[in-house]
Amino acid sequence: MRIVHVTDVYLPRLGGIETHVSGLAAHQGRAGHEVHVLTRARGTAPRAADGPFVHRAGRAALREVLRAGRFDVVHVHVSVFSPMAMSLTAAACAQGIPVAVTAHSMWPDSPALVQPAGTGLRLARRPVAWSAVSQVAAGPLRRALGTGVLVDVVPNAVDVAWWRARPDGVLSSPYAGEVVVTSLGRLAARKRPLALLRALRTVRELVEPEVQLRLVLAGEGRQLPRLRRAVAAWGMTDWVDLPGRLSREQSRELLQRSHVYVAPADLESFGIAALEARTVGLPVVAKAGSGVREYVDHGTEGLLVGSDHEMALAVAALVRDPALRTRIAAHNASVPPATTWPFAVDRTEQLYRRAAALAGRQQPVLAMDAAS
């Protein structure tokens, strides 16, 4: 098959859409498909042997690539605001190409905000196979599109073997003797890194002074300068690290040195970094209303909370209680999550078959399970 992914954002920028699209494209490439990515995101990166062909351009030029590509399916990946991707969705539908659209973010749960995306663009009336990355994200999308529009769940995925593998030799941790609390991701306001910093101030007050506590808040984004100022102003420089952007290998090494992972966002549609931490074996603390709840059960894989204060109490409980940490970590290390690549690839195949049926085409035969 000739598969094309359409996304406003892509590597080298890191985020949920970027990580998922690159991983899915790699699996499809290893299964023998010809995979392309259309994006307006700037940047360069060498193409891997099984990687996609990446086309970076403006909307008009990408529309021409779409028209000339003779693609069997167009898979569009959208956030709350993805103008180029939405435009190419309409263009693909006009050509009669099977189209699948996956929402990777939480759409605003307000009719006034979702109406322009749902009814204004009339996407609900087009032959599109819709999906979201979690049930939490699917809810507002269904309300935006209206009754009668089916929205599947096609989750993000994790490579369990890779995240559990340890590099040759022994990790020489700079955090020996400390209880390390970690959070990874883009440092944007909606991810709420400043709220996490405030919560950890409370944790430090709740935990006995003799407990050596360390917070590592890794990532890049517009909030980083503000976080640095807050760490200095609040007297946290001796136990808070802001290392900036980490590579995939550095992220794995950090998680393997850590004891607790925290996902502070309220509007988290899925939380790939939290899933990776849970796969490594860390107890995860997250908001109960976020997409994290779909792979973290309270008391089993981590602790789910309803407020920032409860988040501080949950982190403090894990820091102060080694037995609780060990019990949850042992479960996470021995029981892999269900949202692995074989599962996500199977769901993606079903989505493509539905897209083909909606477009009135013969359902494609996908051999993507060979990549699992």
C-alpha positions as CSV (number, residue, x, y, z in Angstrom):
1,M,0.0,0.0,0.0
2,R,0.9,3.7,-0.4
3,I,0.1,5.3,2.9
4,V,0.4,9.0,3.6
5,H,0.2,10.6,7.1
6,V,-0.8,14.3,7.3
7,T,0.2,16.4,10.3
8,D,0.9,20.0,11.0
9,V,3.7,19.0,13.4
10,Y,6.5,16.5,13.0
11,L,10.0,15.6,14.0
12,P,12.5,17.0,15.0
13,R,10.0,18.6,17.3
14,L,9.0,16.2,20.1
15,G,5.4,15.7,21.2
16,G,2.6,13.1,21.2
17,I,1.6,13.4,17.5
18,E,5.3,13.5,16.4
19,T,6.2,10.5,18.4
20,H,3.2,8.4,17.4
21,V,3.3,9.3,13.7
22,S,7.0,8.5,13.4
23,G,6.6,5.2,15.2
24,L,3.5,4.1,13.2
25,A,5.2,5.0,9.9
26,A,8.2,2.9,10.9
27,H,6.1,-0.1,11.7
28,Q,4.2,0.3,8.4
29,G,7.5,0.7,6.5
30,R,8.9,-2.5,8.0
31,A,5.7,-4.3,6.9
32,G,6.5,-3.4,3.3
33,H,4.3,-0.4,2.7
34,E,5.4,2.8,1.1
35,V,4.8,5.5,3.7
36,H,4.9,9.3,3.2
37,V,4.4,12.1,5.7
38,L,3.1,15.5,4.6
39,T,3.9,18.3,7.1
40,R,4.3,22.0,7.3
41,A,6.9,21.6,10.2
42,R,10.3,22.8,9.4
43,G,13.4,20.7,10.0
44,T,15.6,18.0,8.5
45,A,16.4,14.5,9.5
46,P,18.1,11.6,7.6
47,R,15.6,9.0,6.3
48,A,16.0,5.6,7.9
49,A,15.9,2.5,5.7
50,D,12.3,1.7,6.9
51,G,11.3,5.3,7.5
52,P,8.8,7.4,5.7
53,F,9.4,9.9,2.9
54,V,8.9,13.3,4.5
55,H,7.5,16.2,2.5
56,R,7.9,19.6,4.2
57,A,6.1,22.5,2.5
58,G,3.2,24.9,2.6
59,R,-0.4,24.0,2.2
60,A,-0.6,24.5,-1.5
61,A,2.5,22.5,-2.3
62,L,1.4,19.6,0.0
63,R,-2.0,19.6,-1.7
64,E,-0.2,18.9,-5.0
65,V,1.8,16.1,-3.5
66,L,-1.5,14.6,-2.2
67,R,-3.1,14.9,-5.6
68,A,-0.2,13.3,-7.5
69,G,0.6,10.6,-4.9
70,R,-1.9,8.0,-5.9
71,F,-2.2,7.1,-2.2
72,D,-4.4,4.2,-1.0
73,V,-5.2,5.8,2.3
74,V,-4.7,9.2,3.9
75,H,-4.3,9.2,7.7
76,V,-4.7,12.7,9.1
77,H,-3.5,13.5,12.6
78,V,-5.0,16.6,14.3
79,S,-4.7,18.5,17.5
80,V,-7.2,21.2,18.6
81,F,-5.9,23.5,15.9
82,S,-4.5,21.9,12.8
83,P,-5.4,24.1,9.8
84,M,-3.2,22.4,7.2
85,A,-4.3,18.9,8.2
86,M,-8.0,19.8,8.1
87,S,-7.5,21.5,4.7
88,L,-5.9,18.4,3.3
89,T,-8.6,16.2,4.8
90,A,-11.1,18.1,2.6
91,A,-8.9,17.8,-0.4
92,A,-8.4,14.0,0.0
93,C,-12.2,13.5,0.4
94,A,-12.8,15.5,-2.8
95,Q,-10.5,13.1,-4.6
96,G,-12.3,10.0,-3.3
97,I,-9.3,8.7,-1.4
98,P,-10.0,6.8,1.8
99,V,-9.4,9.2,4.8
100,A,-8.9,8.4,8.4
101,V,-8.6,11.2,11.0
102,T,-7.2,10.7,14.5
103,A,-7.6,13.4,17.2
104,H,-4.6,13.4,19.5
105,S,-5.7,16.2,21.8
106,M,-8.7,17.0,24.0
107,W,-11.1,19.2,22.0
108,P,-12.7,21.9,24.1
109,D,-15.9,20.6,25.7
110,S,-17.9,23.6,24.8
111,P,-20.3,23.9,21.8
112,A,-19.1,27.4,21.1
113,L,-15.6,26.3,20.6
114,V,-16.1,22.9,18.9
115,Q,-18.8,24.0,16.5
116,P,-16.4,25.7,14.0
117,A,-14.3,22.6,13.8
118,G,-17.2,20.2,13.7
119,T,-20.0,21.8,11.8
120,G,-18.4,24.9,10.3
121,L,-16.0,22.8,8.2
122,R,-18.7,20.2,7.6
123,L,-16.2,17.5,8.4
124,A,-18.9,15.4,10.0
125,R,-20.7,15.1,6.6
126,R,-17.6,13.8,4.8
127,P,-16.7,10.1,4.3
128,V,-14.1,10.1,7.1
129,A,-13.2,7.3,9.5
130,W,-12.8,9.2,12.8
131,S,-10.8,8.1,15.8
132,A,-9.2,9.5,19.0
133,V,-6.3,8.3,21.0
134,S,-8.4,7.6,24.1
135,Q,-12.0,7.3,25.3
136,V,-11.4,10.6,27.2
137,A,-10.4,12.4,24.0
138,A,-13.2,10.7,22.0
139,G,-16.0,12.2,24.2
140,P,-15.7,15.8,23.2
141,L,-14.9,14.8,19.6
142,R,-18.2,12.9,19.4
143,R,-20.1,15.9,20.7
144,A,-18.3,18.1,18.1
145,L,-19.2,15.9,15.2
146,G,-22.7,15.2,16.3
147,T,-24.8,12.1,16.6
148,G,-24.5,9.5,13.9
149,V,-20.7,9.9,13.5
150,L,-18.7,6.9,14.7
151,V,-15.5,7.7,16.6
152,D,-13.2,4.8,17.3
153,V,-10.3,4.7,19.8
154,V,-6.9,4.1,18.2
155,P,-4.4,4.6,21.1
156,N,-0.8,5.7,21.1
157,A,1.6,2.8,21.7
158,V,4.9,1.9,23.4
159,D,7.7,-0.5,22.5
160,V,7.9,-2.5,25.7
161,A,11.1,-4.3,24.9
162,W,13.0,-1.1,24.1
163,W,11.9,0.8,27.1
164,R,12.7,-2.1,29.4
165,A,16.1,-2.8,27.9
166,R,19.1,-1.6,29.9
167,P,22.3,-0.5,28.2
168,D,25.5,-2.5,28.7
169,G,27.2,-1.8,32.0
170,V,25.8,-0.4,35.2
171,L,24.2,3.0,35.3
172,S,26.2,5.4,37.3
173,S,23.4,7.4,38.7
174,P,24.1,10.9,39.9
175,Y,21.1,10.6,42.2
176,A,22.4,7.8,44.5
177,G,20.5,7.8,47.8
178,E,17.8,10.1,46.6
179,V,14.1,9.4,45.8
180,V,13.8,10.7,42.3
181,V,10.5,12.1,41.0
182,T,10.4,12.7,37.3
183,S,8.3,14.3,34.6
184,L,9.0,14.5,30.9
185,G,7.4,16.4,28.1
186,R,6.9,19.7,26.3
187,L,7.1,22.5,28.8
188,A,3.9,24.3,27.6
189,A,1.3,25.9,29.8
190,R,-1.4,23.3,29.1
191,K,1.0,20.6,30.4
192,R,1.1,22.5,33.7
193,P,4.8,22.2,34.7
194,L,4.5,25.1,37.1
195,A,1.7,23.4,38.9
196,L,3.9,20.4,39.3
197,L,6.7,22.6,40.7
198,R,4.2,24.0,43.3
199,A,3.0,20.5,44.2
200,L,6.6,19.4,44.8
201,R,7.1,22.3,47.1
202,T,4.3,20.9,49.2
203,V,5.8,17.4,49.0
204,R,9.1,18.7,50.3
205,E,7.2,20.2,53.3
206,L,5.3,16.9,53.9
207,V,8.2,14.6,53.7
208,E,10.7,14.2,56.5
209,P,13.8,16.4,56.2
210,E,16.1,13.4,56.2
211,V,14.5,12.0,53.0
212,Q,16.7,13.1,50.1
213,L,14.2,14.2,47.4
214,R,15.0,15.1,43.8
215,L,12.7,16.4,41.1
216,V,13.8,16.1,37.5
217,L,11.5,18.1,35.1
218,A,12.9,17.5,31.6
219,G,11.8,19.0,28.4
220,E,11.8,22.2,26.3
221,G,9.2,24.8,25.7
222,R,8.1,28.4,26.4
223,Q,7.6,27.6,30.1
224,L,11.3,26.7,30.7
225,P,12.5,30.3,31.5
226,R,9.6,30.8,33.9
227,L,10.4,27.5,35.6
228,R,14.0,28.5,36.1
229,R,13.0,31.7,37.7
230,A,10.5,30.0,40.0
231,V,13.1,27.4,41.1
232,A,15.5,30.1,42.0
233,A,12.9,32.3,43.7
234,W,11.4,29.4,45.7
235,G,14.8,28.2,46.9
236,M,14.6,24.8,45.1
237,T,17.9,24.9,43.2
238,D,19.6,22.3,45.3
239,W,17.0,19.6,44.7
240,V,15.3,20.4,41.3
241,D,16.9,19.8,37.9
242,L,15.7,21.3,34.6
243,P,17.9,19.5,32.1
244,G,16.0,20.6,29.0
245,R,15.3,18.4,26.0
246,L,16.5,14.8,26.3
247,S,17.1,12.2,23.6
248,R,15.0,9.1,23.6
249,E,18.0,7.1,25.0
250,Q,18.5,9.8,27.7
251,S,14.8,9.7,28.6
252,R,15.0,5.9,29.1
253,E,18.1,6.2,31.3
254,L,16.5,8.9,33.4
255,L,13.3,6.8,33.9
256,Q,15.3,3.8,34.9
257,R,17.0,5.8,37.6
258,S,13.8,7.3,38.9
259,H,11.2,6.2,41.5
260,V,8.0,8.1,40.7
261,Y,6.6,9.6,37.6
262,V,4.1,12.5,37.6
263,A,1.8,13.7,34.8
264,P,0.3,17.0,36.0
265,A,-1.8,18.0,33.0
266,D,-5.6,18.2,33.4
267,L,-6.3,18.0,29.7
268,E,-4.1,15.1,28.8
269,S,-5.6,13.1,26.0
270,F,-3.2,10.1,26.4
271,G,0.2,10.8,27.8
272,I,2.9,8.9,25.9
273,A,5.6,9.8,28.4
274,A,3.5,8.5,31.3
275,L,3.0,5.3,29.4
276,E,6.7,4.9,28.8
277,A,7.4,5.5,32.5
278,R,4.7,2.9,33.5
279,T,6.4,0.5,31.0
280,V,9.8,1.0,32.6
281,G,8.2,0.2,35.9
282,L,7.6,3.5,37.6
283,P,4.4,4.2,39.7
284,V,2.5,7.0,37.9
285,V,0.7,9.9,39.5
286,A,-1.8,11.5,37.2
287,K,-5.2,13.3,37.1
288,A,-8.2,10.9,37.2
289,G,-9.9,12.8,34.4
290,S,-7.0,12.5,31.9
291,G,-6.3,9.8,29.3
292,V,-3.7,8.3,31.6
293,R,-6.5,6.5,33.5
294,E,-6.9,4.2,30.5
295,Y,-3.7,2.4,31.3
296,V,-3.2,3.3,34.9
297,D,-5.6,1.9,37.5
298,H,-5.6,3.6,40.9
299,G,-3.6,1.6,43.4
300,T,-2.3,-0.9,40.8
301,E,-0.1,1.0,38.2
302,G,-0.1,4.3,40.1
303,L,-2.3,6.8,41.9
304,L,-5.0,8.9,40.2
305,V,-6.0,12.2,41.8
306,G,-8.6,14.9,41.4
307,S,-6.7,18.0,42.3
308,D,-3.2,19.5,42.6
309,H,-3.3,19.1,46.4
310,E,-4.2,15.5,46.0
311,M,-1.3,15.1,43.5
312,A,1.1,16.5,46.2
313,L,-0.4,14.1,48.8
314,A,0.0,11.1,46.4
315,V,3.6,11.9,45.5
316,A,4.4,12.4,49.2
317,A,2.8,9.0,50.0
318,L,5.0,7.3,47.4
319,V,8.1,9.1,48.5
320,R,7.6,8.2,52.2
321,D,6.4,4.6,51.7
322,P,9.1,2.4,50.0
323,A,6.8,-0.6,50.3
324,L,4.0,1.1,48.3
325,R,6.5,2.2,45.6
326,T,8.0,-1.3,45.4
327,R,4.6,-3.0,45.1
328,I,3.4,-0.8,42.3
329,A,6.8,-0.9,40.6
330,A,7.0,-4.7,40.7
331,H,3.6,-4.9,39.1
332,N,4.5,-2.4,36.3
333,A,7.8,-4.2,35.6
334,S,6.2,-7.6,35.3
335,V,2.9,-6.8,33.6
336,P,3.2,-5.0,30.2
337,P,0.6,-2.4,29.3
338,A,-2.0,-3.4,26.7
339,T,-1.3,-0.4,24.5
340,T,1.6,-1.9,22.7
341,W,2.4,-1.5,19.0
342,P,0.8,-4.8,17.9
343,F,-2.5,-3.6,19.5
344,A,-2.3,-0.1,18.0
345,V,-1.3,-1.4,14.6
346,D,-4.3,-3.7,14.6
347,R,-6.6,-0.8,15.5
348,T,-5.1,1.3,12.8
349,E,-5.7,-1.5,10.2
350,Q,-9.4,-1.6,11.3
351,L,-9.6,2.2,10.9
352,Y,-8.2,2.0,7.4
353,R,-10.7,-0.7,6.4
354,R,-13.5,1.5,7.6
355,A,-12.1,4.5,5.7
356,A,-12.0,2.4,2.5
357,A,-15.6,1.3,3.0
358,L,-16.8,4.9,3.5
359,A,-15.0,6.0,0.4
360,G,-16.6,3.1,-1.6
361,R,-13.3,1.4,-2.3
362,Q,-12.3,-2.2,-1.9
363,Q,-11.0,-2.7,1.6
364,P,-7.2,-2.7,1.6
365,V,-5.3,-5.8,2.6
366,L,-2.8,-4.7,5.2
367,A,0.2,-6.8,6.4
368,M,1.1,-4.4,9.2
369,D,0.9,-7.2,11.8
370,A,4.1,-8.5,10.3
371,A,5.8,-5.5,11.9
372,S,4.8,-6.4,15.4
